[in-house]
Amino acid sequence: MKKYPEKILVAWAEAISGNTEIRDWLMKNGYPELGLFRFALFFDKAACDWLIKNAPHLMATIKAVEGKKQAFKWLEVNQFDLLIRLAKASDNDKEELKYLMKNDPLFAAIALRIQMVKNEIEEANNDVHRWGFE
């Protein structure tokens, strides 16, 4: 994974949270993978396809957040240890979140943003009042 400046990682966290202005800025200023990450979290097929081709480590991170064992294995084989921790913390693993808070607070903040989005998606999927009826 390329080394991102701290301000870009902060912007990524904001984009994940839904800040469309920052997301669009990332996409237009050399960080399309970070902007598209938000779309892929919401299962946008075009964004997922782009990430698979251009930033597979980020797509694997999203799949790992969803608990896909194959994604964890891919991240492990390709030595994306920080993204493994990020995925686990994003999937409500309290111990991994504590580790990130102590050792990489910026990635802990990113994990919390991903966790928030994924939990909102899960809540919406489980809310009978939001289900479409045929």
N, C-alpha and C positions, 0 to 999 in steps of 0.2 A: 504494500500500500504506500502510495507516495506520501511524503511528509507534507502535511498541510500547515500553513501558518495558523497560529492560535486564533486570530480574528476570523479566519475562514471556518474553523471548527465551531466557533460561537455562532457564526452566520448559519451554518448547517443545522445547529440545534434550533435556531429560530425558524428556519425553513421547515424542519420536521414538525414544529408546533403549529404550522399553518400560516406563517408570515409570507404571503404571496409576493410581496415586493422584494424581500430578500431572496426568496426562492428563485424568482425570475432574474435577479441580479447574478446569482451564482451561475445560472444556466447561460447567461450572456457573457460572462467574464472568466471563462476558462474552467469552470467547475460544474459542468452539466451533470456529472454523475451524482453530485450532492443535491442538486435541484430535483433530479428525476427520482431520487431515493424516496421523497415524499409521495410522489405518484405511485411508485411501486408498493409502498406500504399499504396503499388502498387498492392493490391488485390491478392497476392499470397495465394492460397487456403490452402496449407499446413501450412503456417505461421499463417493464420487466425484461422484455426482449432486448432493449438497448443496453440495460445493465448486464445482462448475461453475456453479450458480445464485447462490451467495452470496460466493464468494471465487475467481473463475476464475483469478486470478493464481497462487494456490497449486496449483490443479490443473494449470495450464500448467507450473508448476515441476516437478511430479512427472513429467509427460509429457516434459519436456525432460531430466530426469535419465535417463529411459529412451531418450534419443536421438532423440526425435521432432522433426524439423526444423520442422514446422508450429507446435509449441509454442514453439520458440525464436523463430520469426518473430512469433508473437502477443505474446510478452514484449517483443520488440524494438519492434514497432509501438506498444505501450502503454507504452513507456519504463520497463520494469522491469529496468534494467541490473544492479542488485544481485542480483536473482533469477536473471538469466542467469548471472552469475558463480557464484552458489550452485549452480545446476544443473550447470554444467560441473565445478566442484570436487567435487560429490557424485558425478559420473560418472567419478571417478578422473583428472581433468585436473590434473596436478601443478603446472603453471604458474598456473592459476587459484587453486588452493589456496594457493600461495605468496603470490599477490597478496592474497588474503583474510587470510592470517595477518599480513601486514604492515599492511594498511589497515583491516581490520575483523575482529579476532580472534574476536569473538562469532559472526559469520557463518561464519568458518572452523570453529569448533567445531560449529555446526549442520550444516555441509557434511559434516564427518567423521561425525557421527551418521547422517545420511542415507546416506552412503557405506557405513557399516557395515551398516545394515539392507538396503540394496539388494544388497550383496555377499553377505550371508547368504541372501537370497532366491535369487539367482543360483546360489550354491553348492548350495542345496537342490534347485533345478530340474535341476541337472546331476549330482546324486548318484544313481546307479542304485539304490542301496540304499533310497532314499526314494520311489522311483517306485511308484505303485500298479499292480497287475497285474489285467488283466481275466480 
